[in-house]
Amino acid sequence: KYAKASGEVVTAVQVGQNADEVKHRLQEQGFLPISVKARGWSLSAGFRKKQTSINAQDFIVFNQQFVALIKAGLPILRSLDLIKAQVKNPVLKRYVEDIRDRVHSGALLSEALRAQGVFPVVYTASVYAGERSGNLVDVINRSIQYENTILTVRKRFINSLIYPAFLIVLSIVMVMVIMTY
């Protein structure tokens, strides 16, 4: 459902990848989206490429660069342009380009991030709160600290599993050697 400028409420079926895309397209056309609901499934749903997640380290670097540019006094659009030029990961670059395009067409940064479908919900909600409160830099800095902590814990966990896995493999090899004699 959406409303026209004249006040007329229209119920129609729109085709899009997700509800956010349909809302965005309606807003660009000058309509006011009232509600957008996903219906049914398309014939190409089985052929659609799964959205790729972003590497945690790339996500952290993206946020660090973004905060540095905003702290330097650059507007969000210019910051996204500069980051887009710096990003080496093609998947992340594609997401940054789409975020930049959505922000350029009037969407909030948090809406543009959420529309990608790869950023954590907590992150996009935090960015939204940061936009509303005027503390975007502080919110993203806290997100960076959180992601660094998670990454460190994950690395320590994996490293702590290496030695026991090595001992198990060595034990199996020793048992195999002993059984062959």
MARLOMAR-129666 format. One line per field, with one value per residue (C-alpha): x, y, z; residue number from 1. Coordinates in Angstrom, 1 decimal, padded with zeros to 4 digits. Each point is the difference from the previous one (the first is absolute). Example, Ala and Ser with C-alpha at 12.3 -4.5 7.8 and 13.67 -1.06 7.14 Angstrom:
<vomars>
c1 = [012.3 001.4]
c2 = [-004.5 003.4]
c3 = [007.8 -000.7]
num = [1 2]
</vomars>
This chain:
<vomars>
c1 = [000.0 001.2 -001.5 000.2 000.6 -003.7 -000.7 -001.4 001.1 000.9 000.5 002.2 002.5 003.6 002.9 003.2 002.8 -001.3 -002.4 002.6 000.7 -003.7 -000.4 003.0 -001.3 -003.4 001.6 002.1 -003.2 -001.5 -002.3 -000.4 000.3 -002.5 000.7 002.1 -000.5 001.9 -002.4 000.6 003.2 001.5 000.9 003.6 000.3 002.0 002.4 000.7 003.5 000.2 001.1 003.6 001.1 002.9 003.3 000.1 003.3 -001.2 -003.1 002.2 002.3 -003.0 -001.4 003.4 000.4 -003.6 000.5 003.3 -001.6 -003.0 002.2 002.0 -003.2 -000.9 -003.7 -001.2 -000.4 003.6 001.3 -001.8 001.5 003.5 -000.5 -001.4 003.2 002.1 -001.8 001.9 -002.6 -002.4 -003.0 000.4 000.6 -003.4 -001.7 001.6 -001.0 -003.6 000.0 001.4 -002.7 -002.8 001.3 000.4 -003.6 -001.2 000.1 001.4 003.4 -001.5 -002.7 002.6 002.1 -003.1 -001.0 003.2 -001.0 003.6 000.6 -001.0 -003.4 001.6 002.4 -002.7 -002.2 003.0 000.7 -003.6 000.2 003.2 -001.6 -002.9 002.1 002.8 002.6 000.7 003.8 -000.3 -002.5 002.3 003.0 -001.8 -000.9 003.6 001.1 -002.7 001.0 003.7 -000.9 -002.1 002.8 002.6 -002.1 -000.7 003.7 000.9 -002.6 001.2 003.6 -000.9 -001.5 003.1 002.1 -002.7 -000.8 003.7 000.1 -003.0 001.4 003.4 -001.8 -001.9 003.2 001.8 -002.8 000.0 003.8 -000.2 -002.9 002.0 002.8]
c2 = [000.0 003.5 003.5 002.3 003.8 000.5 -002.1 -003.0 -003.3 -002.7 -003.7 -001.5 -002.8 001.1 -002.2 000.3 -001.9 001.0 002.3 002.7 000.2 000.4 002.7 001.8 -000.1 001.3 002.9 000.9 000.1 002.5 -002.4 -000.6 -003.7 -001.1 -003.7 -002.4 -003.7 -002.9 -002.3 -003.4 -000.9 000.5 -002.6 001.2 -000.3 -003.2 001.6 003.2 000.4 -000.3 003.3 -000.2 001.0 002.4 -001.0 001.2 001.7 001.8 001.1 001.4 001.9 001.4 001.4 001.4 001.8 001.3 001.4 001.6 001.8 001.1 001.3 001.9 001.9 -001.6 -000.6 -003.6 -000.1 001.3 -002.5 -002.9 001.1 000.0 -003.4 -001.4 001.0 -001.6 -003.3 -003.0 -002.7 000.0 -001.3 002.8 002.5 -000.9 000.4 003.4 001.2 -001.0 001.7 003.1 000.0 -000.5 002.8 002.3 -000.6 001.0 -003.2 000.1 -001.7 -002.6 -000.8 -000.3 -002.4 -002.1 -000.3 -001.8 -003.0 -000.8 002.4 -001.1 001.2 001.3 002.1 001.5 000.7 001.7 002.1 001.1 001.0 001.8 001.9 001.0 001.0 001.7 -002.4 -002.0 000.0 -001.3 -002.7 -001.2 000.1 -002.2 -002.4 -000.1 -000.9 -002.7 -001.5 000.0 -001.8 -002.6 -000.5 -000.5 -002.5 -001.9 -000.2 -001.1 -002.7 -001.4 000.2 -001.9 -002.8 -000.5 -001.8 -002.5 -000.7 -000.6 -002.5 -001.9 -000.3 -001.1 -002.6 -001.4 -000.2 -001.8 -002.5 -000.7 -000.5 -002.3 -002.0 -000.6 -001.8]
c3 = [000.0 -000.8 -000.1 -002.9 000.4 -000.5 003.1 -001.9 001.5 -002.5 000.5 -002.6 -000.6 -000.6 -000.9 001.9 001.7 003.5 001.8 000.5 -003.7 -000.8 002.7 -001.4 -003.6 001.1 001.8 -003.0 -002.1 002.5 001.8 003.7 000.8 002.6 000.2 -002.0 000.4 -001.7 -001.9 -001.5 -001.6 -003.4 -002.6 000.2 003.8 -000.4 -002.4 002.0 001.3 003.8 001.6 001.0 003.4 000.6 001.6 003.6 -000.5 -003.1 001.9 002.8 -002.4 -001.8 003.2 001.1 -003.3 000.2 003.5 -000.9 -003.0 002.0 002.8 -002.6 -000.8 -003.3 -000.8 -000.1 -003.8 -000.6 002.7 -001.8 -003.4 001.5 001.7 -003.2 -001.8 002.7 000.5 -001.6 000.8 -003.0 002.1 002.6 -002.8 -001.6 003.3 000.6 -003.4 000.6 003.5 -001.6 -002.7 002.5 002.3 -003.0 -000.9 003.5 002.1 003.5 000.4 002.3 -002.6 -002.8 002.2 001.0 -003.7 -000.8 002.2 001.1 002.9 003.5 001.2 003.2 -002.1 -002.2 003.0 001.7 -003.0 -000.1 003.7 -000.7 -002.9 002.2 003.0 -002.0 001.4 -003.1 000.5 003.6 -001.0 -002.9 002.3 002.5 -002.8 -001.1 003.6 000.2 -003.4 001.0 003.3 -001.9 -002.6 002.8 001.9 -003.2 -000.9 003.6 -000.1 -003.4 001.2 003.2 -002.1 -002.2 002.7 001.0 -003.6 -000.7 002.9 -001.2 -003.5 001.4 002.2 -002.9 -002.1 002.9 000.4 -003.8 000.1 003.0 -001.6 -003.1 001.9]
num = [1 2 3 4 5 6 7 8 9 10 11 12 13 14 15 16 17 18 19 20 21 22 23 24 25 26 27 28 29 30 31 32 33 34 35 36 37 38 39 40 41 42 43 44 45 46 47 48 49 50 51 52 53 54 55 56 57 58 59 60 61 62 63 64 65 66 67 68 69 70 71 72 73 74 75 76 77 78 79 80 81 82 83 84 85 86 87 88 89 90 91 92 93 94 95 96 97 98 99 100 101 102 103 104 105 106 107 108 109 110 111 112 113 114 115 116 117 118 119 120 121 122 123 124 125 126 127 128 129 130 131 132 133 134 135 136 137 138 139 140 141 142 143 144 145 146 147 148 149 150 151 152 153 154 155 156 157 158 159 160 161 162 163 164 165 166 167 168 169 170 171 172 173 174 175 176 177 178 179 180 181]
</vomars>
